[in-house]
Amino acid sequence: MSFLGIDLGTGSLKVAIVDENGREQAAASVAYALETPHPGWAEISAQTWWRALCEAAGRLPAGLRREVQAIGFSGQMHGVVLIDADGEAVRPAMLWPDTRALSLLDQWPEPQSNPVAPGMAGPLLRWIVQNEPQSARKTRWALQPKDWLRVALGGVVATDPSDACATALADPAGVWDQALLERLELPHEWFAPLAPSYAAGGTLSPEAAQELGLRAGIVLAIGAADTPCAALGSGLARDGDALLTTGTGGQIVVLAEHAPQAVRGLHRYRAASDHWYRMAAMQNVGVALERVRGWLSYEWADAYRDAFGDASGSLAGNVSDGAPGDSTTAISSAAAGLTFLPYLTGERTPWLNPAARGGWLGLALDHTRGTMMRAAFEGVAFSLRAGLDAIRASGATVTTLKLAGGGSVDARWRQLLADALNVELHAVDCPNAAPRGAAILGGLASGHWHASDLVALAPGATRVAGPQGDAALAERYARFLDLYGRVESWFGETPLR
């Protein structure tokens, strides 16, 4: 007996099969690229997702696929897929990095229980109504990405509170705000009924089963957004458990038994279980580092070497002409006067400024690719620290973070994160937390597991780094905050308040 989890991410689709004890048996992923037909747009064809799912499923052992009893879903938050009455996509899906609806945010009344960003479903749908009436006329349902995928596999039209509450169209508990829909002139009938993340949401159709090499008729869970799925898959089950995920963006999640108070710059959403969570959401982690790597013409191994020193502790040759020694100290010293703001797509926590932008300040003739890359790593780490500081200011005590995400594997990067965030980091012994969480939802939906089993299903976690009290790094963090404060007004837009 096994369960399949599907994680429909921003840059890739991942699948994982877990056994009846929650242990991962196999996993696969397929990457894809976003489309930017106009500046500030972020779209993708839903068929790209379907092809990625078929390819990823085909990489799983056929024998394991035949044993799958249920499927759970995890999906990138905030974006939206419009489908017609026949279930066909009306237009490409619009995704969270999209900023085309930036000018429409003042149509949301204040105060809002969660920050409103232009890439959320609400602003994007308002933009559709105003700018693509032909698309609006064809639309029957406005679905979250993971809900589109479940429907494509034969499941019911529905969504869960963890996704609904992140659309900027529902209350914090995930219930659609009918008055707000009327205010924004969005048809009520576009929005799917609500069901718990762990509820059954239909069964796999024969056509989809044949495409994926699975048995027809197995249970499809409703599923949840990717952040709460990653939290579930990483073992967050008790009040105060905390997780750092680093992928395209970054999230710091703290589980809460009851609804947290609203705090500017922070999100409070429903979890995949019956919990809530407080979240700092930073848009520019992997996306910023990947772009810098490309600008500097680096392969990843060389980028890490030149930014941190090689694995043996020897100094990277193009950073300094000095003798080999303490690479971290030497490279940090070389980059001490250089600051990188990573806000290439604006920023959410803590600044709430979609117009924020990035770049290096303090470049000198003796700086190299290595020092620029090091400054980029530090800038991303500092942006995560700014988000964590907002959580700490809200009253949460966070000294330990579980660590998940594809961008958090290198030991040198983990140590920088521990120093910058001033936390102990415990890597979850589960390389695919979000699809594992989705698979657990499948097990819950099929009745194999129950809510009381979630603590026991938590994977192991290994301490991988702790803060070393780097005073120089703390000074550079203060410089980073000061620099952002000085240039914020230069970006040309007033931050969201």
N, C-alpha and C positions, 0 to 999 in steps of 0.2 A: 504494500500500500504506500502510495506517495502522493505528493501535492505539487502542483506547478504554480510558480509565481512569475508574473510578467510585469516588468517595470518599464513603462513607456517614458523614457527620459528626453531631455532636450537635445542631446547630441548622440544618443544611442538607445537601443532597445536591448534590455537584458532579460534573460530567462533563467530560472533556477528550479531544480527539482529537489524537494526535501523529503526525507522518509517519515515514517509514522512517529519518530522521536524528534523531529525537527532538524535533523542533520542533513546538510547539503550533500546531494549525491552527484549532481552534475550542473553545469552552468554554461551559458554561452551569451555572446553579445554581438550586435551588429551596429556599426556607427553610420551616421548620416549627417548631412550638412543642412543648416538652415538656409532659407532663400531670402534675399533682401532685394526685391524688385524695385524698391524706392528707398532713399535714405531714411533710416529709422524704423523701417518695417522688418518684421521677423515672422516668416511664414514657412510652412512646409505642406506638401501634398499628403493627405491622409493615406494615399496609396504607397507612399514611401514607407510609412509605418507598417502597412500590411506586408509589403515585401520583406522588410526587416524582420518581422515576426516569423514569417514562413522560413526565412533563411536561418534565423537563430534556432527555431524549433528543430530544423533539420540537422543541426549540429549536436543535438542531444541524442544519447543512445536510444535506439528504437525500442529496446526492451524496457527501459525505464519509462518511456512515454506511454507504453501500453498499460503500465501499472498506475497511472495518474487517476486519482479519484475525484479531484476537484481543482479548479483554477481560481486564483486570486489575482487582483489587479492593483498596480501602483502606477501613478501617473504624475507627470509634471504639473505643477499647480498653475492656476490663473488663466491660462490660455483658453481658447474656445474653438469648437468645431461646429459648423452649421451643416445640418443635413436636411434633406427634403422628406416628403412623406414616404418615399421609397427607400429611405435610408442612405441615399447617395449624398456625398459631400457637395455642398453648393459652391464652395470656393475653397482655396487652401486654408488650412488651420492657421489661426493667429496665435502667437506665443508670447510668453511673459517678457522677453527682452524688447518687444515692440513698443515704440514711443509715439506712434502716429496720433494717439488720442490725448497727448499731453495737454493741449489747449482746452480739453473738455472737463478737466478735473474740478473746476469751480462749479460744475452743475451738481455736485454732491453736497448736500447740506452739512453744516458743521454743528456739533462735533460728530465725527465718525468713530465707531468703536475700534476700528482697525485702520491703519493708513491705507489710502487709496493710491494706487500706482497706475500709470497709463497702460501697462501690459496686462492688467486684470481683465477678466471677462466683461465686467460692467462697462468700463470706458470703451473697450473695443466694440462691444455691441452697440453702444450709443453712436460710435463712429460709423458703424455699418448702416444704421437707420438714417443717419444724416447724409452719408456719402455714397452708399451702394444700395439704393432702394430696390434695385432688381434682385440683389441677393436676399434682402429682407423679405421680399414677396415670395421667394421660393422656399424660405426656411420654415420647417416644421418644428425642429428641436435645436436648441443651442446647448451643446454637450461639452463637458470637460473631456480632455483627451482620453483618459482611461475609460470613461463611460462610452465614448465612441467605439473604443476597441471591444468592450464587452458586447455592445449591441451588434457589432460586425461579426462577432462569434456566435450570435444567436441569442444573446441575453436580453433581458427586459430593459426598457428605457427607464433609467433611474439614476440618482446620484446620492452621495452620502454627505453627512454634515461636514466632514473634514475638507471636502472640495467646495461645497456650496458656500461655506462661511468665508472662503478666500476669493470670492468673485467680486466683492464690493457691492453685492446685490442681496445679501442676506444678513440676518442678525448674527451675533457671535455664536449662537448655538447652531447656526446653519439653516434656519428657517427663512424661506424667501420673504423679502420685504415687499409686500404688495404695493404699499404706498409709494415706495421708491421706484418700483417698476413703472407705476403710472406717471410719476414725475418725469422719468426719463423717456417715456413713450416707448417702452419695451413691452411687447405682447406677453401677457402672463402665460399663455399656452406654450411658449418656447421652453419653459423651464421644467425640468424633469421632477417627478415625485421623489421624496426623500426616503431613504432606508438606511439602517445601520451598515457600517462598513463590513461587518461580519455576517450580514444576512445573505441568504441565497438570492440570486438575481437571474434565474433562468438556467438553461442547460445548453451545452455545446451542440451546435447544429451538425447534421451529417456532412454538409458541404465543408464547413470549417474543420471538422474532425479529419476529413480526408486530406485537406491541405496540410495539416499540422502533424499528422501521424498519431492522433489521439483517438480515444474511443468516443463515439457520439453519445450524447445524453448525460455526460458528467456535469456536476454542479459548477456553476459560475458564481463566485462571490460578488457582491456589489463592489468591493474594493475601496481604496482610500488614496488620498494624495501621497506623493512620494516622500515628503518629509515625515509625516506620521507613520508611513509604512517602514521607513528606515529606522525610526525610533522603536517600533514594534519588533522589527527584525534584529535590532541591536540589544534588545532586552530591557528597554525602559518600561517598567511595570509598576513602579512605586513613586509616590509623591517625592519630588526633588531630584529624581534621576535626570541626568543631563547628558546631552550628546552634541558633538560637533561633526557636521558633515561637510566635506569639501569636494565639490564637483565643479560644474560650470559656475555656479554660485556657491555661497556658503551659508549654512544655517547653524545657529546654536539654539537648541531646544531644551526646555526644562519642563518636565512633566508636572502636572498639578491635578490634585483630586477634584478641586472645584474651580470655577471660572476665575482667572486672575483679574485684578483690577486693570482698567484701561490705562496705558502709559504711552505718551507720545513716542513714536518711532518704533515701538514694539508691537508685535502681533499677538493676539490671543485667539487660538483656534481650537476646534475639537480634534481630539486624537482619533486613531483608528479603533481604539477601545472606547470605553465610556468615560475616559479621562479627558482633560483639557491639556493644552500646553502653551507656555509662553515662548515666543520665538523672536530672535533677532535674525533678520534676513539681509545678507550682504550679496549684492548682485555680481561682484567682480572678484572672483577667485580664479578658478581654472580658465575662464574666458580671458581674463587679463594676462595671466602668465603665459597662456598659449599664444596670445597676440604678441607679447613682448618677445617670446622665443622666436616667433616668425620674423619680427622686425630685425632682430639681431642675428638671424640666420644660424640658429643653434639647433643641433639635435639635443634631445632631452638629457642624455648622459653627459654631454659636454656642458650643458647649461648648469646642471647640478655641480659638476666638477669646478667650473670657473666661478660659480657663486659661493660655494661652500668649501672648496678644497676637495681632494680626492678621498676615497673611502679609507685610505690608510692614515689620513691626517696630514699628508704632504700638501704644501701650498700649490695652488694652481699656477702654472707658469705664466700665464698672460695677465695675472692680476698684480704681481709684484716681482721685482728682480731680486728680492732678498733670498736668503737661504731658506730651505724648507723648515717649517716649524709649526707653530699652532695656527692652522689654516683659518679657523673661525675668527680668531683675534685679528690676524693680519688682514683678511678680506674685509672684516667689519671696519677696521681702521681705514682701509683704502676707500671705503664707501661712506665714511662718516659724514662728509659734507654734502652728500647726495640724497635727495628725498624723492620718492616716487609716489604720486597719487594714482591709485589704480582705477579711478572711477570712469572707465571707458563707456559705460552704459548708464550713467547716472548712478544714484545710490538710494537705497531704502534706509535701513537702520545704520546709524542713528540720524542721518541728515535729512531724510525725506526730500531729496533734491534730485528730480529726474534730469535736470540740466547739468548736474555736476560732471566734470570732465577730468581727465587724467594727464599725466606727463611727469617728466623729471625736472627738478629744479636744483641747481647747485653743480651742474656739469662743469668740469674743468678739463684742460688739455691732457692731464695725466690719467683721467678716467678711461676705462676700457670696457669692452663688452661684458667682462666678468663683473666689474663693479656696477654696471647698469643692471645686469641681471640680478645681482645681490640686492640692490635697492628695490627692484620689483618684488622679489620674494618678501622683503621686509615690509614694503608698502601694503601688500596683500595681508600679511600677518597683522599689521597695525589696524587695517580696516576691520578685521575680525575682532581685535581687541576693543575697538570703539563700540562694536555691537555688544560684546560681553560686558563692557562697562555700563551700558544702558540697562542690561538685565540686572546687574548687581545694584545699580541705583534704584531699581524697582523694588528691592527688598530681598531678592534671592541671593543666597550664599552659594557660590559656585567655586569650589577648589579642585574638583575632579571632573574631567569630561571623558566620556567614552568617545572614541574616534572611529569614524567610518567615512567611506568615500574613496573613489579611485585616485584622488589627488593628494592622498596623505600617506603614501607608502615609504618614501625615502626617509631614512633615519635622520639625516641632517635637517631636512625640512620639518620633521616632527619636533626636533629639539628647538628649532627657531620658534615654532608655534608655542611650545611649552613655556619658553622664556618670554615671548611677547605677551601671551595671555596670562602668565603667572598661574598656571594650573598644572596638575598632574594629568597626563594623557594615558588612557588605557585603550589600546587598540582592540576592537571587538574581533574575536576569533571567528569571523564570518565575513568573507570578502564581498558578499553581495547582500547587504543588509536590506535594501528596499525590496528586491524580489523575494528574499526570504520572508519578510513581513507580509508580502502579498500572498505567498504560499500558506502562511499561517492563517490568514483570513479565509483561504480556501478550505483549510482543515476545520476552521470554526463553522463555516457555512454548511459544510457537509455533516457536522455533528461529531467529527472525530475528536476535536478538542473543545474545551469550554473555557470561559473567562478565568476560572480558577486555576487553569493550567499555565497561564502566561508567565508567571514568575519562574516556574520550573523549566519553561522552554527557553529562558534567557541563555544566550551563548556565553562561553567563557570570554574573559577580557584580560589582556596582558599589559602590564605597565611598560610603556615604551619611552617615556620621557618625563622629566620633571623640571621645574624652574631652577635655574642656577644663579639667580640674583645678578643678572647682567645689568649693571648700572648704566653703562654706555648705551645699551639698547633702550633702556627706559628714557634716557635723554633724547634719543632719536625719535621715540614715540611722541614725546612732548613736542618736538620740532614738527613732526607730521601733523599733529592736531593744530598747532599754531599756523602752519602753512595753509591748511584747508580753510581755517577761519579767515585768513587774510585774503584768499582768492575767491571765496564763495560768491561774492557779489559780482565778480568779473565774468562769471559764466553766463550772465544775461537773463536769468530767470529767478524769480523769488521762490525759495524752497517752500514746500507744502507745510502748512501750519495746522 
